[in-house]
C-alpha cells in the first residue's frame, strides 16, 4: 500500500522538519473491479488542507475511477474515503445530510460545457446552487464574489454558456464548485481541453484560490507539465495500483519506478525516440 501526505503549517512537526497540516481527505485501501478487470487495487493516500495532490497515469491506469470514488460517483468494492476523519460511506437519511455530504467534495470536469445547462445564464446557475445549499444567504452578493474570485464579471453573469470561451466556461465551473464551500476540489483533466495560454491562466487562477482558502486539490491528469506546476505531491498509477508516490519535485527529478521513468521519457522533446519508447512500454 502506497501513501502520500502533504505538509504545511497547522500542527507542529518534529524538530528540524516542517509542521504538518491537518488531513482533509484520506483514501484507505480502495478497490473497485469491473468484471475481471481490477480498475482500482489497494489505493491509499492522504491530502492536507490547502494541499495539492496529483494522480497521473495513462488511460486505464485507474486514476479517474479513483477520483469518481472520492467524489461519490462510483462505489468502492472495499475501502473507505474520509473527509476530516468522517467516513463518506456512512449514509444517513435526510436531505440535509445528503446536501452536506455533497458539499464536502466537488468535481470540475474536462468539458464544462457538458456540465452547464445551455439554457441557463451563468448568474442563474450560480443562484440555483446557492439556493439549494444556502437558502437564507445573500445570493446577489455571493454571486458577485464568486465571479470576481474566478476573474469574471457582470457581463459573463448574464451570458449563456455558448456565448463564453472554453476558458471562461471552465472558470464558471470552478465558481459553481466553490459556491458550496467544499473541503476538496477534484479536477479531472480540467485544463486538458484548453489552449496552452488559457491553461496557464486557469492554473494560475487555481493557484491563487488555493492560497486564499484551505481547499485541498486532487488533480487527475496525464499531463506531467500540469503536475509539475500545480501539485505538491504526486501519485503515479498503473493497472489500478500505485506504482510510485512522493513529493512532486523528487518523483519527477529522480523517479524510482520504471513506469514513472517511461512516462517522463514519453513527453515529446528534442531527440525524442517514439519507437524506442513503444518498445520499452511493451517490455515493461
Secondary structure, DSSP 8 states (H G I E B T S, - for coil): --------SSB--STTS--B--EEEEEEEEEEEETTEEEEEEEEEEEETT-EEEEE--TTSSHHHHHHHHHTSS--SEEEEEETTEETT---SSHHHHHHHHHHEEEE-S-HHHHS-TTSBHHHHHHHHHHHH-TTS-HHHHHHHHHHHTT--HHHHTSBGGGS-HHHHHHHHHHHHHHT--SEEEEESTTTTS-HHHHHHHHHHHHHHHHHS--EEEEEES-HHHHHHH-SEEEEEETTEEEEEEEHHHHHHS--SHHHHHHHHTS--TT--HHHHHHHHHH-
